[in-house]
Amino acid sequence: MSDFLNRAKSFADQHDEQVDQALEKAGDQVDERTGNKYSEHIDRGVDEAQRRTGEGDTVPG
């Protein structure tokens, strides 16, 4: 399992922009499906996830 996590972290580091974009898109989908009822919470969750993945946040937040 440790090898999988190391490879996932390496992927996130090498493809930070794509990971950030995917997180943003996922957040938008959840927001849409909940009728924008939890937009503020979803945005905060996406921003935090983007900060924790990859070598640096490429999406302003």
mmCIF file of the N, C-alpha and C atoms, coordinates in Angstrom:
data_MODEL
# 
_entry.id   MODEL 
# 
loop_
_atom_site.group_PDB 
_atom_site.id 
_atom_site.type_symbol 
_atom_site.label_atom_id 
_atom_site.label_alt_id 
_atom_site.label_comp_id 
_atom_site.label_asym_id 
_atom_site.label_entity_id 
_atom_site.label_seq_id 
_atom_site.pdbx_PDB_ins_code 
_atom_site.Cartn_x 
_atom_site.Cartn_y 
_atom_site.Cartn_z 
_atom_site.occupancy 
_atom_site.B_iso_or_equiv 
_atom_site.pdbx_formal_charge 
_atom_site.auth_seq_id 
_atom_site.auth_comp_id 
_atom_site.auth_asym_id 
_atom_site.auth_atom_id 
_atom_site.pdbx_PDB_model_num 
ATOM 1   N N  . MET A 1 1  ? 0.828   -1.189 0.000   1.00 0.00 ? 1  MET A N  1 
ATOM 2   C CA . MET A 1 1  ? 0.000   0.000  0.000   1.00 0.00 ? 1  MET A CA 1 
ATOM 3   C C  . MET A 1 1  ? 0.870   1.249  0.000   1.00 0.00 ? 1  MET A C  1 
ATOM 4   N N  . SER A 1 2  ? 1.963   1.209  0.687   1.00 0.00 ? 2  SER A N  1 
ATOM 5   C CA . SER A 1 2  ? 2.855   2.354  0.757   1.00 0.00 ? 2  SER A CA 1 
ATOM 6   C C  . SER A 1 2  ? 3.375   2.729  -0.629  1.00 0.00 ? 2  SER A C  1 
ATOM 7   N N  . ASP A 1 3  ? 3.668   1.723  -1.459  1.00 0.00 ? 3  ASP A N  1 
ATOM 8   C CA . ASP A 1 3  ? 4.146   1.988  -2.816  1.00 0.00 ? 3  ASP A CA 1 
ATOM 9   C C  . ASP A 1 3  ? 3.083   2.728  -3.624  1.00 0.00 ? 3  ASP A C  1 
ATOM 10  N N  . PHE A 1 4  ? 1.824   2.326  -3.470  1.00 0.00 ? 4  PHE A N  1 
ATOM 11  C CA . PHE A 1 4  ? 0.727   2.996  -4.163  1.00 0.00 ? 4  PHE A CA 1 
ATOM 12  C C  . PHE A 1 4  ? 0.644   4.459  -3.744  1.00 0.00 ? 4  PHE A C  1 
ATOM 13  N N  . LEU A 1 5  ? 0.715   4.727  -2.449  1.00 0.00 ? 5  LEU A N  1 
ATOM 14  C CA . LEU A 1 5  ? 0.638   6.104  -1.958  1.00 0.00 ? 5  LEU A CA 1 
ATOM 15  C C  . LEU A 1 5  ? 1.813   6.941  -2.451  1.00 0.00 ? 5  LEU A C  1 
ATOM 16  N N  . ASN A 1 6  ? 2.992   6.348  -2.486  1.00 0.00 ? 6  ASN A N  1 
ATOM 17  C CA . ASN A 1 6  ? 4.165   7.060  -2.999  1.00 0.00 ? 6  ASN A CA 1 
ATOM 18  C C  . ASN A 1 6  ? 3.994   7.402  -4.477  1.00 0.00 ? 6  ASN A C  1 
ATOM 19  N N  . ARG A 1 7  ? 3.456   6.471  -5.246  1.00 0.00 ? 7  ARG A N  1 
ATOM 20  C CA . ARG A 1 7  ? 3.233   6.738  -6.675  1.00 0.00 ? 7  ARG A CA 1 
ATOM 21  C C  . ARG A 1 7  ? 2.150   7.787  -6.874  1.00 0.00 ? 7  ARG A C  1 
ATOM 22  N N  . ALA A 1 8  ? 1.101   7.746  -6.045  1.00 0.00 ? 8  ALA A N  1 
ATOM 23  C CA . ALA A 1 8  ? 0.028   8.749  -6.143  1.00 0.00 ? 8  ALA A CA 1 
ATOM 24  C C  . ALA A 1 8  ? 0.562   10.136 -5.811  1.00 0.00 ? 8  ALA A C  1 
ATOM 25  N N  . LYS A 1 9  ? 1.391   10.250 -4.783  1.00 0.00 ? 9  LYS A N  1 
ATOM 26  C CA . LYS A 1 9  ? 1.974   11.535 -4.417  1.00 0.00 ? 9  LYS A CA 1 
ATOM 27  C C  . LYS A 1 9  ? 2.892   12.037 -5.525  1.00 0.00 ? 9  LYS A C  1 
ATOM 28  N N  . SER A 1 10 ? 3.676   11.145 -6.086  1.00 0.00 ? 10 SER A N  1 
ATOM 29  C CA . SER A 1 10 ? 4.565   11.517 -7.178  1.00 0.00 ? 10 SER A CA 1 
ATOM 30  C C  . SER A 1 10 ? 3.768   12.024 -8.381  1.00 0.00 ? 10 SER A C  1 
ATOM 31  N N  . PHE A 1 11 ? 2.679   11.335 -8.699  1.00 0.00 ? 11 PHE A N  1 
ATOM 32  C CA . PHE A 1 11 ? 1.817   11.764 -9.802  1.00 0.00 ? 11 PHE A CA 1 
ATOM 33  C C  . PHE A 1 11 ? 1.256   13.157 -9.522  1.00 0.00 ? 11 PHE A C  1 
ATOM 34  N N  . ALA A 1 12 ? 0.762   13.375 -8.301  1.00 0.00 ? 12 ALA A N  1 
ATOM 35  C CA . ALA A 1 12 ? 0.182   14.669 -7.940  1.00 0.00 ? 12 ALA A CA 1 
ATOM 36  C C  . ALA A 1 12 ? 1.235   15.766 -8.018  1.00 0.00 ? 12 ALA A C  1 
ATOM 37  N N  . ASP A 1 13 ? 2.463   15.466 -7.614  1.00 0.00 ? 13 ASP A N  1 
ATOM 38  C CA . ASP A 1 13 ? 3.539   16.450 -7.686  1.00 0.00 ? 13 ASP A CA 1 
ATOM 39  C C  . ASP A 1 13 ? 3.870   16.807 -9.137  1.00 0.00 ? 13 ASP A C  1 
ATOM 40  N N  . GLN A 1 14 ? 3.873   15.816 -10.000 1.00 0.00 ? 14 GLN A N  1 
ATOM 41  C CA . GLN A 1 14 ? 4.250   16.029 -11.399 1.00 0.00 ? 14 GLN A CA 1 
ATOM 42  C C  . GLN A 1 14 ? 3.127   16.644 -12.220 1.00 0.00 ? 14 GLN A C  1 
ATOM 43  N N  . HIS A 1 15 ? 1.890   16.483 -11.781 1.00 0.00 ? 15 HIS A N  1 
ATOM 44  C CA . HIS A 1 15 ? 0.734   16.943 -12.552 1.00 0.00 ? 15 HIS A CA 1 
ATOM 45  C C  . HIS A 1 15 ? -0.177  17.820 -11.703 1.00 0.00 ? 15 HIS A C  1 
ATOM 46  N N  . ASP A 1 16 ? 0.420   18.728 -10.963 1.00 0.00 ? 16 ASP A N  1 
ATOM 47  C CA . ASP A 1 16 ? -0.327  19.540 -10.009 1.00 0.00 ? 16 ASP A CA 1 
ATOM 48  C C  . ASP A 1 16 ? -1.456  20.329 -10.667 1.00 0.00 ? 16 ASP A C  1 
ATOM 49  N N  . GLU A 1 17 ? -1.189  20.906 -11.811 1.00 0.00 ? 17 GLU A N  1 
ATOM 50  C CA . GLU A 1 17 ? -2.220  21.708 -12.479 1.00 0.00 ? 17 GLU A CA 1 
ATOM 51  C C  . GLU A 1 17 ? -3.426  20.851 -12.855 1.00 0.00 ? 17 GLU A C  1 
ATOM 52  N N  . GLN A 1 18 ? -3.183  19.656 -13.387 1.00 0.00 ? 18 GLN A N  1 
ATOM 53  C CA . GLN A 1 18 ? -4.277  18.779 -13.773 1.00 0.00 ? 18 GLN A CA 1 
ATOM 54  C C  . GLN A 1 18 ? -5.056  18.305 -12.542 1.00 0.00 ? 18 GLN A C  1 
ATOM 55  N N  . VAL A 1 19 ? -4.358  18.006 -11.454 1.00 0.00 ? 19 VAL A N  1 
ATOM 56  C CA . VAL A 1 19 ? -5.027  17.576 -10.223 1.00 0.00 ? 19 VAL A CA 1 
ATOM 57  C C  . VAL A 1 19 ? -5.898  18.707 -9.694  1.00 0.00 ? 19 VAL A C  1 
ATOM 58  N N  . ASP A 1 20 ? -5.360  19.937 -9.678  1.00 0.00 ? 20 ASP A N  1 
ATOM 59  C CA . ASP A 1 20 ? -6.142  21.086 -9.212  1.00 0.00 ? 20 ASP A CA 1 
ATOM 60  C C  . ASP A 1 20 ? -7.387  21.300 -10.073 1.00 0.00 ? 20 ASP A C  1 
ATOM 61  N N  . GLN A 1 21 ? -7.243  21.148 -11.387 1.00 0.00 ? 21 GLN A N  1 
ATOM 62  C CA . GLN A 1 21 ? -8.386  21.314 -12.291 1.00 0.00 ? 21 GLN A CA 1 
ATOM 63  C C  . GLN A 1 21 ? -9.432  20.232 -12.044 1.00 0.00 ? 21 GLN A C  1 
ATOM 64  N N  . ALA A 1 22 ? -8.984  19.004 -11.813 1.00 0.00 ? 22 ALA A N  1 
ATOM 65  C CA . ALA A 1 22 ? -9.920  17.905 -11.550 1.00 0.00 ? 22 ALA A CA 1 
ATOM 66  C C  . ALA A 1 22 ? -10.672 18.134 -10.238 1.00 0.00 ? 22 ALA A C  1 
ATOM 67  N N  . LEU A 1 23 ? -9.971  18.617 -9.222  1.00 0.00 ? 23 LEU A N  1 
ATOM 68  C CA . LEU A 1 23 ? -10.634 18.920 -7.954  1.00 0.00 ? 23 LEU A CA 1 
ATOM 69  C C  . LEU A 1 23 ? -11.668 20.022 -8.131  1.00 0.00 ? 23 LEU A C  1 
ATOM 70  N N  . GLU A 1 24 ? -11.322 21.037 -8.911  1.00 0.00 ? 24 GLU A N  1 
ATOM 71  C CA . GLU A 1 24 ? -12.252 22.141 -9.161  1.00 0.00 ? 24 GLU A CA 1 
ATOM 72  C C  . GLU A 1 24 ? -13.502 21.643 -9.888  1.00 0.00 ? 24 GLU A C  1 
ATOM 73  N N  . LYS A 1 25 ? -13.289 20.787 -10.878 1.00 0.00 ? 25 LYS A N  1 
ATOM 74  C CA . LYS A 1 25 ? -14.411 20.246 -11.647 1.00 0.00 ? 25 LYS A CA 1 
ATOM 75  C C  . LYS A 1 25 ? -15.303 19.368 -10.771 1.00 0.00 ? 25 LYS A C  1 
ATOM 76  N N  . ALA A 1 26 ? -14.686 18.558 -9.924  1.00 0.00 ? 26 ALA A N  1 
ATOM 77  C CA . ALA A 1 26 ? -15.457 17.712 -9.013  1.00 0.00 ? 26 ALA A CA 1 
ATOM 78  C C  . ALA A 1 26 ? -16.267 18.572 -8.046  1.00 0.00 ? 26 ALA A C  1 
ATOM 79  N N  . GLY A 1 27 ? -15.654 19.625 -7.536  1.00 0.00 ? 27 GLY A N  1 
ATOM 80  C CA . GLY A 1 27 ? -16.369 20.528 -6.639  1.00 0.00 ? 27 GLY A CA 1 
ATOM 81  C C  . GLY A 1 27 ? -17.546 21.187 -7.324  1.00 0.00 ? 27 GLY A C  1 
ATOM 82  N N  . ASP A 1 28 ? -17.361 21.583 -8.576  1.00 0.00 ? 28 ASP A N  1 
ATOM 83  C CA . ASP A 1 28 ? -18.453 22.196 -9.338  1.00 0.00 ? 28 ASP A CA 1 
ATOM 84  C C  . ASP A 1 28 ? -19.610 21.214 -9.527  1.00 0.00 ? 28 ASP A C  1 
ATOM 85  N N  . GLN A 1 29 ? -19.283 19.946 -9.783  1.00 0.00 ? 29 GLN A N  1 
ATOM 86  C CA . GLN A 1 29 ? -20.323 18.925 -9.959  1.00 0.00 ? 29 GLN A CA 1 
ATOM 87  C C  . GLN A 1 29 ? -21.108 18.712 -8.667  1.00 0.00 ? 29 GLN A C  1 
ATOM 88  N N  . VAL A 1 30 ? -20.402 18.617 -7.554  1.00 0.00 ? 30 VAL A N  1 
ATOM 89  C CA . VAL A 1 30 ? -21.074 18.434 -6.266  1.00 0.00 ? 30 VAL A CA 1 
ATOM 90  C C  . VAL A 1 30 ? -21.939 19.650 -5.969  1.00 0.00 ? 30 VAL A C  1 
ATOM 91  N N  . ASP A 1 31 ? -21.405 20.828 -6.235  1.00 0.00 ? 31 ASP A N  1 
ATOM 92  C CA . ASP A 1 31 ? -22.148 22.065 -6.002  1.00 0.00 ? 31 ASP A CA 1 
ATOM 93  C C  . ASP A 1 31 ? -23.440 22.075 -6.821  1.00 0.00 ? 31 ASP A C  1 
ATOM 94  N N  . GLU A 1 32 ? -23.329 21.685 -8.077  1.00 0.00 ? 32 GLU A N  1 
ATOM 95  C CA . GLU A 1 32 ? -24.498 21.645 -8.956  1.00 0.00 ? 32 GLU A CA 1 
ATOM 96  C C  . GLU A 1 32 ? -25.542 20.638 -8.460  1.00 0.00 ? 32 GLU A C  1 
ATOM 97  N N  . ARG A 1 33 ? -25.060 19.472 -8.060  1.00 0.00 ? 33 ARG A N  1 
ATOM 98  C CA . ARG A 1 33 ? -25.980 18.408 -7.626  1.00 0.00 ? 33 ARG A CA 1 
ATOM 99  C C  . ARG A 1 33 ? -26.662 18.711 -6.297  1.00 0.00 ? 33 ARG A C  1 
ATOM 100 N N  . THR A 1 34 ? -26.069 19.605 -5.518  1.00 0.00 ? 34 THR A N  1 
ATOM 101 C CA . THR A 1 34 ? -26.692 19.983 -4.240  1.00 0.00 ? 34 THR A CA 1 
ATOM 102 C C  . THR A 1 34 ? -27.450 21.301 -4.377  1.00 0.00 ? 34 THR A C  1 
ATOM 103 N N  . GLY A 1 35 ? -27.645 21.744 -5.601  1.00 0.00 ? 35 GLY A N  1 
ATOM 104 C CA . GLY A 1 35 ? -28.390 22.975 -5.835  1.00 0.00 ? 35 GLY A CA 1 
ATOM 105 C C  . GLY A 1 35 ? -27.708 24.210 -5.283  1.00 0.00 ? 35 GLY A C  1 
ATOM 106 N N  . ASN A 1 36 ? -26.382 24.198 -5.263  1.00 0.00 ? 36 ASN A N  1 
ATOM 107 C CA . ASN A 1 36 ? -25.570 25.311 -4.758  1.00 0.00 ? 36 ASN A CA 1 
ATOM 108 C C  . ASN A 1 36 ? -25.856 25.625 -3.289  1.00 0.00 ? 36 ASN A C  1 
ATOM 109 N N  . LYS A 1 37 ? -26.463 24.681 -2.592  1.00 0.00 ? 37 LYS A N  1 
ATOM 110 C CA . LYS A 1 37 ? -26.840 24.886 -1.198  1.00 0.00 ? 37 LYS A CA 1 
ATOM 111 C C  . LYS A 1 37 ? -25.629 24.945 -0.273  1.00 0.00 ? 37 LYS A C  1 
ATOM 112 N N  . TYR A 1 38 ? -24.553 24.272 -0.655  1.00 0.00 ? 38 TYR A N  1 
ATOM 113 C CA . TYR A 1 38 ? -23.368 24.192 0.207   1.00 0.00 ? 38 TYR A CA 1 
ATOM 114 C C  . TYR A 1 38 ? -22.133 24.779 -0.484  1.00 0.00 ? 38 TYR A C  1 
ATOM 115 N N  . SER A 1 39 ? -22.322 25.744 -1.357  1.00 0.00 ? 39 SER A N  1 
ATOM 116 C CA . SER A 1 39 ? -21.228 26.300 -2.168  1.00 0.00 ? 39 SER A CA 1 
ATOM 117 C C  . SER A 1 39 ? -20.028 26.720 -1.334  1.00 0.00 ? 39 SER A C  1 
ATOM 118 N N  . GLU A 1 40 ? -20.276 27.429 -0.255  1.00 0.00 ? 40 GLU A N  1 
ATOM 119 C CA . GLU A 1 40 ? -19.171 27.930 0.566   1.00 0.00 ? 40 GLU A CA 1 
ATOM 120 C C  . GLU A 1 40 ? -18.347 26.784 1.141   1.00 0.00 ? 40 GLU A C  1 
ATOM 121 N N  . HIS A 1 41 ? -19.015 25.753 1.621   1.00 0.00 ? 41 HIS A N  1 
ATOM 122 C CA . HIS A 1 41 ? -18.314 24.603 2.207   1.00 0.00 ? 41 HIS A CA 1 
ATOM 123 C C  . HIS A 1 41 ? -17.551 23.828 1.136   1.00 0.00 ? 41 HIS A C  1 
ATOM 124 N N  . ILE A 1 42 ? -18.173 23.658 -0.002  1.00 0.00 ? 42 ILE A N  1 
ATOM 125 C CA . ILE A 1 42 ? -17.530 22.927 -1.102  1.00 0.00 ? 42 ILE A CA 1 
ATOM 126 C C  . ILE A 1 42 ? -16.300 23.677 -1.572  1.00 0.00 ? 42 ILE A C  1 
ATOM 127 N N  . ASP A 1 43 ? -16.416 24.989 -1.738  1.00 0.00 ? 43 ASP A N  1 
ATOM 128 C CA . ASP A 1 43 ? -15.270 25.800 -2.180  1.00 0.00 ? 43 ASP A CA 1 
ATOM 129 C C  . ASP A 1 43 ? -14.110 25.696 -1.190  1.00 0.00 ? 43 ASP A C  1 
ATOM 130 N N  . ARG A 1 44 ? -14.415 25.745 0.095   1.00 0.00 ? 44 ARG A N  1 
ATOM 131 C CA . ARG A 1 44 ? -13.349 25.631 1.104   1.00 0.00 ? 44 ARG A CA 1 
ATOM 132 C C  . ARG A 1 44 ? -12.693 24.256 1.038   1.00 0.00 ? 44 ARG A C  1 
ATOM 133 N N  . GLY A 1 45 ? -13.495 23.217 0.854   1.00 0.00 ? 45 GLY A N  1 
ATOM 134 C CA . GLY A 1 45 ? -12.947 21.867 0.749   1.00 0.00 ? 45 GLY A CA 1 
ATOM 135 C C  . GLY A 1 45 ? -12.058 21.698 -0.467  1.00 0.00 ? 45 GLY A C  1 
ATOM 136 N N  . VAL A 1 46 ? -12.499 22.245 -1.598  1.00 0.00 ? 46 VAL A N  1 
ATOM 137 C CA . VAL A 1 46 ? -11.700 22.168 -2.827  1.00 0.00 ? 46 VAL A CA 1 
ATOM 138 C C  . VAL A 1 46 ? -10.398 22.937 -2.650  1.00 0.00 ? 46 VAL A C  1 
ATOM 139 N N  . ASP A 1 47 ? -10.477 24.136 -2.084  1.00 0.00 ? 47 ASP A N  1 
ATOM 140 C CA . ASP A 1 47 ? -9.268  24.935 -1.872  1.00 0.00 ? 47 ASP A CA 1 
ATOM 141 C C  . ASP A 1 47 ? -8.268  24.204 -0.980  1.00 0.00 ? 47 ASP A C  1 
ATOM 142 N N  . GLU A 1 48 ? -8.760  23.596 0.085   1.00 0.00 ? 48 GLU A N  1 
ATOM 143 C CA . GLU A 1 48 ? -7.874  22.869 1.006   1.00 0.00 ? 48 GLU A CA 1 
ATOM 144 C C  . GLU A 1 48 ? -7.265  21.650 0.319   1.00 0.00 ? 48 GLU A C  1 
ATOM 145 N N  . ALA A 1 49 ? -8.060  20.926 -0.445  1.00 0.00 ? 49 ALA A N  1 
ATOM 146 C CA . ALA A 1 49 ? -7.543  19.760 -1.173  1.00 0.00 ? 49 ALA A CA 1 
ATOM 147 C C  . ALA A 1 49 ? -6.474  20.188 -2.180  1.00 0.00 ? 49 ALA A C  1 
ATOM 148 N N  . GLN A 1 50 ? -6.684  21.317 -2.851  1.00 0.00 ? 50 GLN A N  1 
ATOM 149 C CA . GLN A 1 50 ? -5.701  21.810 -3.811  1.00 0.00 ? 50 GLN A CA 1 
ATOM 150 C C  . GLN A 1 50 ? -4.407  22.193 -3.114  1.00 0.00 ? 50 GLN A C  1 
ATOM 151 N N  . ARG A 1 51 ? -4.491  22.757 -1.921  1.00 0.00 ? 51 ARG A N  1 
ATOM 152 C CA . ARG A 1 51 ? -3.276  23.111 -1.183  1.00 0.00 ? 51 ARG A CA 1 
ATOM 153 C C  . ARG A 1 51 ? -2.511  21.880 -0.731  1.00 0.00 ? 51 ARG A C  1 
ATOM 154 N N  . ARG A 1 52 ? -3.214  20.791 -0.501  1.00 0.00 ? 52 ARG A N  1 
ATOM 155 C CA . ARG A 1 52 ? -2.572  19.585 0.035   1.00 0.00 ? 52 ARG A CA 1 
ATOM 156 C C  . ARG A 1 52 ? -2.075  18.634 -1.052  1.00 0.00 ? 52 ARG A C  1 
ATOM 157 N N  . THR A 1 53 ? -2.356  18.909 -2.302  1.00 0.00 ? 53 THR A N  1 
ATOM 158 C CA . THR A 1 53 ? -1.901  18.026 -3.375  1.00 0.00 ? 53 THR A CA 1 
ATOM 159 C C  . THR A 1 53 ? -0.873  18.738 -4.225  1.00 0.00 ? 53 THR A C  1 
ATOM 160 N N  . GLY A 1 54 ? 0.046   17.975 -4.742  1.00 0.00 ? 54 GLY A N  1 
ATOM 161 C CA . GLY A 1 54 ? 1.070   18.524 -5.613  1.00 0.00 ? 54 GLY A CA 1 
ATOM 162 C C  . GLY A 1 54 ? 2.095   19.350 -4.868  1.00 0.00 ? 54 GLY A C  1 
ATOM 163 N N  . GLU A 1 55 ? 3.029   19.886 -5.615  1.00 0.00 ? 55 GLU A N  1 
ATOM 164 C CA . GLU A 1 55 ? 4.130   20.660 -5.017  1.00 0.00 ? 55 GLU A CA 1 
ATOM 165 C C  . GLU A 1 55 ? 3.698   22.078 -4.699  1.00 0.00 ? 55 GLU A C  1 
ATOM 166 N N  . GLY A 1 56 ? 2.637   22.550 -5.296  1.00 0.00 ? 56 GLY A N  1 
ATOM 167 C CA . GLY A 1 56 ? 2.186   23.903 -5.046  1.00 0.00 ? 56 GLY A CA 1 
ATOM 168 C C  . GLY A 1 56 ? 0.831   24.111 -5.666  1.00 0.00 ? 56 GLY A C  1 
ATOM 169 N N  . ASP A 1 57 ? 0.066   25.004 -5.086  1.00 0.00 ? 57 ASP A N  1 
ATOM 170 C CA . ASP A 1 57 ? -1.269  25.278 -5.599  1.00 0.00 ? 57 ASP A CA 1 
ATOM 171 C C  . ASP A 1 57 ? -1.139  26.120 -6.859  1.00 0.00 ? 57 ASP A C  1 
ATOM 172 N N  . THR A 1 58 ? -1.678  25.623 -7.955  1.00 0.00 ? 58 THR A N  1 
ATOM 173 C CA . THR A 1 58 ? -1.587  26.364 -9.221  1.00 0.00 ? 58 THR A CA 1 
ATOM 174 C C  . THR A 1 58 ? -2.863  27.145 -9.517  1.00 0.00 ? 58 THR A C  1 
ATOM 175 N N  . VAL A 1 59 ? -3.894  26.915 -8.732  1.00 0.00 ? 59 VAL A N  1 
ATOM 176 C CA . VAL A 1 59 ? -5.148  27.619 -8.931  1.00 0.00 ? 59 VAL A CA 1 
ATOM 177 C C  . VAL A 1 59 ? -5.300  28.623 -7.798  1.00 0.00 ? 59 VAL A C  1 
ATOM 178 N N  . PRO A 1 60 ? -5.452  29.900 -8.119  1.00 0.00 ? 60 PRO A N  1 
ATOM 179 C CA . PRO A 1 60 ? -5.595  30.890 -7.038  1.00 0.00 ? 60 PRO A CA 1 
ATOM 180 C C  . PRO A 1 60 ? -6.785  30.563 -6.161  1.00 0.00 ? 60 PRO A C  1 
ATOM 181 N N  . GLY A 1 61 ? -6.606  30.739 -4.876  1.00 0.00 ? 61 GLY A N  1 
ATOM 182 C CA . GLY A 1 61 ? -7.705  30.407 -3.991  1.00 0.00 ? 61 GLY A CA 1 
ATOM 183 C C  . GLY A 1 61 ? -7.639  31.111 -2.771  1.00 0.00 ? 61 GLY A C  1 
# 
